[in-house]
Amino acid sequence: MRRKIIELGNNSTVMTLPVKWIRERDLKKGDEINVEETAGNLVVSTEKQKKQEEIHIDLTKASKEDIRTIVSAIYRRGVDEVVLTSKEDFSFEDINHVVDTLTGYVITEESDKKIVIKNTIREDFEDLTSLINKLFITVHYFNETVIKSLQTKKPDFVKLAQLKRSIMRLRDYCQRMIHLNGYGGNKSPEYYILIFLVHDIASDYHIISRNKRSLKNKVLLAELKEYNGYLSQLNHVLSSRDFKTGLKLNGDLRKVMLKSHDKDVLLSLPVIEDLFTLSSRILGIIS
């Protein structure tokens, strides 16, 4: 985007900052920001630009699941270089499977007992608002795919696994950007949890798709369609910052959740519980 320079007095000039950028970082009058000159450019940020961080991890005896948990957690922290070592030979396939889900990470050095992973993209100016909206839309599409697969009674588990993998990639990248850019200001932790909740709703649908009892359950299908509609409404509330609508939606979700508890609807109960929690987090963000 381009901004005009405004003359202020005889020796000073000022430039306005985009309102969207200000709101995303919860900045107010009197707050301080950093302006740093980098390679002939001025970089405006809410905190000093962090130096590239390197971390060393010993993964001896770590399982494939442990590796995924550890490396993705380091990634979300914003670490730029990870050195993995082990007293046993690495499974390059397992490591590469994890790295492939983390946007920007590539393996730059590899041996039997040492693997170096580095971030290869610049992440200073990522539009997080669009990324979060993309996460909501992707999860909504995933949920629709689950519903259609249950209707046809022929779940395509390969396609669902690929879509779920894309959602995990987007989740981790959003959380990395939140950490690096201080997105949301003092509400960054709320956004971080929000990302987890949206991902968890996809996980709820994924689990349901693998349960044989789901294939012949017409009541469940109706509930899943209704709940996916709530997800779209929550995305709209977040993007429009419509507190009044969000408050009503939160009340509606509470009623549905309580009825679900009364009916002991075990398959879909995690979905409505996550939706209600998500709506409460959104109210905290937009208030």
Secondary structure, DSSP 4 states (H G I P E B T S, - for coil): ----EEEETTTEEEEPPPHHHHHHTT--TT---EEEEETTEEEEESSPPPPPPEEEEE-TT--HHHHHHHHHHHHHTT-SEEEEE-SS---HHHHHHHHTTSTTEEEEEE-SSEEEEEE-S--TT--HHHHHHHHHHHHHHHHHHHHHHHHHT---HHHHHHHHHHHHHHHHHHHHHHHHHTTTGGGHHHHHHHHHHHHHHHHHHHHHHT-GGGGG-HHHHHHHHHHHHHHHHHHHHHHHT-HHHHHHHHHHHHHHHHHHHHHT-TTTHHHHHHHHHHHHHHHHHH-
